[in-house]
Amino acid sequence: MTMERQEVAEKLAGFLRKALAKKDVEIKPDKPLSDLGLNSSGRLELFTMIEDEYDLMLDEDEQDAVKCLNDAIELVMKKVA
């Protein structure tokens, strides 16, 4: 199953909006998640959605390495490849 980066980016941006509970936030791929207002419970929700969607188990180090949306996209692309 090949996944397009754009498809993953759109899906993860949607997850991020849900985790932020803000529909109208402007999400830039390289903007730090913390600058968007994502707190620790929001991060947990985001990673749970990612794991469920792509049938992944992300360890703590992988999750900690995600600082922006681009990092999350790269992680998913690497794990599902």
C-alpha positions in Angstrom: 0.0 0.0 0.0 1.6 3.2 -1.1 0.5 6.3 0.6 0.8 9.7 -0.8 2.4 12.3 1.4 -0.3 14.8 0.6 -3.0 12.3 1.7 -1.2 11.7 5.0 -0.6 15.5 5.5 -4.3 16.2 5.1 -5.4 13.4 7.4 -2.9 14.4 10.1 -3.9 18.1 9.8 -7.5 17.0 10.5 -6.4 15.0 13.5 -4.4 18.0 14.8 -7.5 20.2 14.5 -9.5 17.7 16.5 -6.8 17.4 19.1 -6.6 21.2 19.4 -10.4 21.4 19.4 -10.1 24.4 17.0 -11.5 24.1 13.5 -10.2 27.4 12.2 -6.6 27.3 13.3 -4.1 27.8 10.6 -1.8 24.8 10.6 1.6 25.3 9.0 3.6 22.1 8.5 6.7 23.5 10.2 5.1 25.4 13.0 5.8 23.9 16.5 2.8 22.0 17.8 3.3 23.8 21.2 2.9 27.1 19.4 -0.4 25.9 18.0 -1.5 25.4 21.6 -1.2 21.6 21.7 -0.8 20.5 25.3 0.2 17.1 26.6 -3.4 15.7 26.6 -3.8 17.0 23.1 -0.5 15.3 22.0 -1.8 12.0 23.5 -5.1 12.4 21.6 -3.2 13.2 18.4 -0.9 10.1 18.6 -3.8 7.9 19.6 -5.7 9.0 16.4 -2.5 8.4 14.3 -1.9 4.9 15.8 -5.5 3.9 15.3 -5.7 5.2 11.7 -2.5 3.6 10.5 -2.4 0.6 12.9 0.9 1.7 14.4 2.5 1.6 17.9 4.6 4.7 18.4 7.0 4.5 21.3 7.7 7.5 23.6 10.9 8.4 21.8 9.1 8.6 18.4 6.3 10.7 19.9 8.8 13.0 21.7 10.7 13.6 18.4 7.5 15.0 16.8 7.8 18.8 17.2 5.7 19.9 14.2 3.2 18.5 11.6 6.0 17.7 9.2 7.7 15.5 11.8 4.4 13.6 12.3 4.0 13.2 8.5 7.6 11.9 8.1 7.1 9.5 11.0 3.9 8.0 9.5 5.5 7.8 6.0 8.5 6.0 7.5 6.4 3.6 9.6 4.0 2.5 6.9 6.5 2.2 4.1 
